């Protein structure tokens, strides 16, 4: 029989949190000073929908038109939005219990509804997963927290932090989650839609063309 007699050394606790470097402090100050602004052309905000108890969101494509669709999963069921018009086009208030939330399966998916019934949609949010953070033509979406726990969503055309140009020219603070917990933020696979979801609502932006960030900055 092995006898353990040596006691583990106590874990040393730091006297205080490490201080930010001058560079980090300047970056934090810069992010805190940036107000919420509309997304630049060609982006336009098309929807803000209250969704109580929102758990996550996912993207799908309309089988006939190829348009982006956004699926929302909440404690009150499932919903599907047209990402071009912002209209809710399908609703399931009583999904099967085994498919009500995405954590029941390995790929964090839920069954589609409306025009995408019969398929499954991967959901990003409270249970994990993620959405695209870049587009093929150079847009980037980032979540930053310069004042925890309030998260901010930044849209940029300069490749992301540290953002060499001034706010409002090559990067934009488009959403501030200072009232609810952020669940997910990202682009659709097509790059034509931005979705930001919190525990209480979902916001959508769309663009009708494939203009690049440089084109948008010059508009």
Long-range contacts (C-beta under 8 A, 24 or more apart in sequence): 27-146, 27-161, 27-162, 28-146, 30-163, 30-167, 31-144, 31-146, 31-152, 31-173, 32-146, 32-147, 33-167, 34-152, 34-167, 34-173, 35-173, 36-173, 36-174, 36-175, 36-176, 37-167, 37-168, 37-172, 37-173, 37-174, 38-172, 38-174, 39-155, 39-172, 39-174, 39-194, 39-205, 40-155, 40-157, 40-172, 40-216, 40-217, 40-219, 41-211, 41-216, 41-219, 42-207, 42-208, 42-209, 42-211, 42-215, 42-216, 42-219, 43-155, 43-194, 43-205, 43-206, 43-207, 43-216, 44-205, 44-206, 44-207, 45-203, 45-204, 45-205, 46-83, 46-84, 46-85, 46-86, 46-204, 46-205, 46-206, 47-81, 47-86, 47-202, 47-203, 47-204, 48-201, 48-202, 48-203, 49-81, 49-86, 49-88, 49-201, 49-202, 49-203, 50-200, 50-201, 51-76, 51-79, 51-197, 51-200, 51-201, 51-202, 52-76, 52-200, 53-199, 54-125, 54-183, 54-197, 54-198, 54-199, 54-200, 54-201, 54-202, 55-101, 55-102, 55-123, 55-125, 55-126, 55-127, 55-183, 56-102, 56-108, 56-123, 56-124, 56-125, 56-126, 56-127, 56-129, 56-183, 56-184, 56-197, 57-123, 57-124, 57-125, 57-131, 57-183, 57-184, 57-195, 57-197, 57-202, 58-109, 58-110, 58-121, 58-122, 58-123, 58-124, 58-129, 59-83, 59-121, 59-131, 59-188, 59-189, 59-193, 59-195, 60-112, 60-116, 60-119, 60-121, 61-116, 61-189, 61-190, 62-115, 62-116, 63-115, 63-116, 64-115, 66-190, 68-188, 68-190, 68-192, 68-193, 68-206, 69-114, 69-115, 69-116, 70-188, 70-193, 70-195, 70-202, 70-204, 71-110, 71-112, 71-113, 71-116, 71-121, 71-123, 72-197, 72-202, 73-100, 73-101, 73-102, 73-110, 73-123, 73-125, 78-110, 78-113, 80-112, 80-113, 80-114, 80-115, 80-116, 81-202, 81-204, 83-188, 83-192, 83-193, 83-195, 83-204, 83-206, 84-206, 86-204, 89-114, 89-115, 90-114, 90-115, 101-127, 102-127, 102-129, 103-127, 103-128, 124-183, 124-184, 124-186, 125-183, 125-184, 125-197, 126-183, 126-199, 129-184, 130-184, 130-186, 131-184, 131-185, 131-186, 131-187, 131-188, 131-195, 132-186, 132-187, 132-188, 132-189, 132-191, 133-186, 133-187, 134-187, 135-187, 135-191, 136-191, 137-191, 137-210, 137-211, 137-212, 137-213, 138-212, 138-213, 138-214, 139-187, 139-191, 139-213, 141-185, 141-186, 141-187, 141-194, 143-182, 143-185, 149-181, 150-176, 150-177, 150-178, 151-176, 151-177, 151-182, 152-176, 152-177, 153-177, 153-182, 153-185, 153-196, 155-194, 156-213, 157-212, 157-213, 157-214, 157-216, 157-217, 158-213, 169-217, 170-213, 170-217, 174-205, 175-203
